[in-house]
Amino acid sequence: MRHKGEKGRVAIVFPGDAQARGTWSGTPAGIASGFSDLGFDVVRVDARPPRALDAATFNAVALSRARLRGRDLRGALRHGRSVARLTPEIGELRTRALAHKMRSLGHFDAVVQIGTGYEVPSGTRVATFEDLTVPQALALHYPGWERLSAAATRRRMDIQRRSYDRATACCASTDWAAESIVTDYGIDRTKVRAVGLGRNSDPTPPAERDWSCPRLLFVGLDWEGKNGPGLLRAFARLRAQLPDARLDIVGAHPPIAAPGVHGHGVLRMGVAEEKASLERLFQAATCFVVPSHRDASAIVYLEAAAAGLPVIGSAVGGSRDLIGDGGCVVDPADDDALLAAMREFSDPQIAKQVGAAGLRRSPLFTWRAVAERIGCALELPGLPSAP
């Protein structure tokens, strides 16, 4: 029975804890909260089988994939576990477990399937959601994918293809990912939508920002993957031109001793003092820069834009669709291009104008707005036109 004000019953399916804010960058929790805000009765469904069976199967698959040559057993198992999460065997196990769970949960008006490494039972309206496809993960050399055999990769792509074929709507975080669904899988373009992402935090822009002195901000846990070393090289050249420039670095960075660079380590959003420190850094900055080697679609760019900062992001992946006219993207392998972008946004007037453009776009990137776009793709009743 529906409660007063609820528009219907929606399952948010994910192979993990969809309530945890740290799961998959907060995306499952964010989409669930968005549908709740819209008035839907939301049920979070973990696609994994019972814990003991999941662990036993995962370890068995990991052992079968382990490569002992040149490794001890422990190292070989680590290698196998890094591959196991991507294998079709795990996807097929989750498909069977999910079918059993869904039968016991009763009727849903719609299902949002987050990720397509498993399949959702037919019989209701389904929207898939993800930030990249298997072909894109292979092209960008995401860790683990290159270790799958050609046969396992084909089976994994078959699971993804069947998920798209069965779905009412295929949703992606960016146009970049949506285009792969169409071109790599032959899915009808009319049922494929780019719906964006939401923010997990909302740094408050200061009433008056001091744009006079360039102060760049980097936030990222994966120092190498987010191209921290390349940023340091480019910043050293910027500092030679603009001696007052400053770079603040937040994340799991190594010890840094370079003129104008200030490391702050990891600042956790769940710790009040650390969250306040990060908020102050966003307010003091004049430009946000994370030139990642690969980023399907980085939520942190949206959070920087909501703080009123111009954003320099990565041209690798789909983040240009999130940044829009609120910044630019650069080839992470091109130090000259990164320097040129930082030099451009060191101009106070340009930085202020571009930061304002990003701030104007920020209402598009809330989890409620994302849920509304997914709901409209599913043609759920009672929704206004999607933003």
PETAMO-V740625 format. One record per backbone hydrogen bond with DSSP energy under -0.5 kcal/mol. NH is the residue of the N-H (numbers start at 1). CO is the residue of the C=O. E is the energy in kcal/mol with one decimal. If there is no record, write none. Layout:
BEGIN
nh-><NH	NH>
co-><CO	CO>
e-><E	E>
END
This chain:
BEGIN
nh-><6	7	10	10	11	12	13	13	14	16	18	20	23	25	26	27	30	31	32	33	34	35	36	37	38	39	40	41	42	43	45	45	46	47	47	54	55	56	57	58	59	60	61	62	63	64	65	66	68	71	76	77	78	79	80	81	82	83	84	85	86	87	91	92	93	94	95	96	97	98	99	100	101	102	103	104	104	105	105	106	109	110	111	112	113	113	114	114	115	115	127	128	129	130	137	138	139	140	141	142	145	146	147	148	153	154	155	156	157	158	159	160	161	162	163	164	165	166	167	168	169	170	171	171	172	173	178	179	180	181	182	183	184	185	185	186	187	191	192	193	195	195	196	199	205	211	216	217	218	220	223	226	227	228	231	232	233	234	235	236	237	238	239	240	241	241	242	245	246	247	248	249	250	251	253	261	262	264	268	271	272	275	276	277	278	279	280	281	282	283	284	285	286	287	288	289	290	292	293	294	295	299	301	302	302	303	304	305	306	307	307	308	309	310	311	312	313	313	315	317	318	318	319	321	322	322	323	324	326	327	328	330	332	334	335	338	339	340	341	342	343	344	345	346	347	348	351	352	353	354	355	356	357	358	359	360	361	362	362	364	365	370	371	372	373	374	375	376	377	378	379	380	383>
co-><3	39	8	41	110	43	11	112	45	14	16	17	20	22	23	24	26	27	28	29	30	31	32	33	34	36	35	8	40	10	12	43	44	14	45	50	51	52	53	54	55	56	57	58	59	60	61	62	66	68	72	73	74	75	76	77	78	79	80	81	83	84	87	88	89	90	91	92	93	94	95	96	97	98	99	100	101	101	102	102	9	9	125	11	111	127	13	112	113	129	111	169	113	171	133	134	135	136	138	137	142	142	144	145	149	150	151	152	153	154	155	156	157	158	159	160	161	162	163	126	126	191	128	169	193	130	174	175	176	177	178	179	180	180	181	182	181	188	189	170	172	193	172	365	203	209	246	287	248	250	221	222	224	223	227	228	229	230	231	232	233	234	235	236	237	238	238	242	214	260	216	262	218	265	251	258	247	249	266	268	270	271	272	273	274	275	276	277	278	279	280	281	215	215	310	217	312	290	225	225	316	297	298	298	299	299	300	301	302	303	304	305	304	286	326	288	311	328	330	315	295	296	295	318	318	319	319	320	323	324	311	313	330	331	333	334	335	336	337	338	339	340	341	343	344	346	347	348	349	350	351	352	353	354	355	356	357	358	359	361	362	366	367	368	369	370	371	372	373	374	376	375	380>
e-><-2.1	-1.6	-0.5	-2.7	-2.2	-2.6	-0.7	-2.7	-2.2	-2.2	-1.0	-0.8	-1.4	-0.8	-1.4	-2.0	-2.5	-2.8	-2.2	-2.4	-2.2	-2.1	-2.1	-2.5	-1.3	-1.5	-2.3	-3.1	-0.8	-2.5	-2.8	-0.5	-0.5	-1.8	-0.6	-2.8	-2.8	-2.4	-2.6	-2.6	-2.6	-2.1	-2.8	-2.7	-2.5	-2.1	-1.6	-1.0	-0.6	-2.7	-2.5	-2.4	-2.0	-2.1	-2.5	-2.8	-1.8	-1.0	-2.4	-1.1	-1.9	-1.5	-1.6	-2.9	-2.0	-2.3	-1.9	-1.9	-2.4	-2.7	-1.9	-1.6	-2.0	-3.0	-1.6	-1.0	-0.6	-0.7	-0.8	-0.5	-2.5	-1.3	-2.6	-3.2	-0.7	-2.5	-2.6	-0.8	-0.7	-2.9	-2.7	-2.0	-2.1	-0.9	-2.4	-2.4	-2.2	-2.2	-1.0	-2.4	-1.4	-0.5	-1.4	-1.4	-2.4	-2.1	-2.2	-2.4	-2.4	-2.0	-1.8	-1.7	-2.8	-2.6	-1.9	-2.0	-2.7	-2.2	-1.4	-2.2	-1.9	-3.2	-2.5	-0.7	-2.4	-1.7	-2.2	-2.6	-1.1	-1.5	-1.5	-3.1	-2.4	-0.7	-0.6	-1.4	-1.3	-1.8	-1.4	-2.6	-3.0	-0.7	-0.8	-0.9	-0.5	-1.0	-3.0	-2.0	-2.5	-2.3	-1.3	-2.9	-1.6	-3.0	-2.0	-2.3	-1.9	-2.3	-2.8	-2.1	-1.2	-2.0	-3.1	-1.2	-1.0	-0.7	-3.0	-2.2	-1.9	-2.9	-2.9	-2.6	-2.7	-1.9	-1.8	-2.1	-2.8	-2.8	-0.6	-1.4	-0.6	-2.9	-2.3	-1.9	-2.3	-2.3	-2.1	-1.7	-2.2	-1.9	-1.9	-1.6	-3.2	-1.3	-2.8	-2.8	-2.3	-1.6	-2.8	-0.7	-1.1	-0.6	-1.1	-0.6	-0.8	-1.6	-2.1	-2.1	-2.0	-0.8	-0.6	-1.8	-2.0	-0.5	-1.8	-2.8	-0.6	-2.8	-2.4	-0.7	-0.5	-1.8	-0.7	-1.7	-0.5	-0.9	-2.3	-2.4	-2.3	-0.6	-2.5	-2.2	-0.5	-2.2	-0.8	-1.9	-2.5	-2.4	-2.1	-2.3	-2.6	-2.3	-2.2	-0.8	-1.5	-0.6	-2.7	-2.2	-2.2	-2.7	-2.4	-1.9	-1.7	-2.0	-2.0	-1.9	-1.2	-0.8	-0.6	-2.1	-1.8	-2.1	-2.6	-2.3	-2.0	-2.4	-2.9	-2.3	-2.0	-1.7	-0.9	-2.6	-0.7>
END
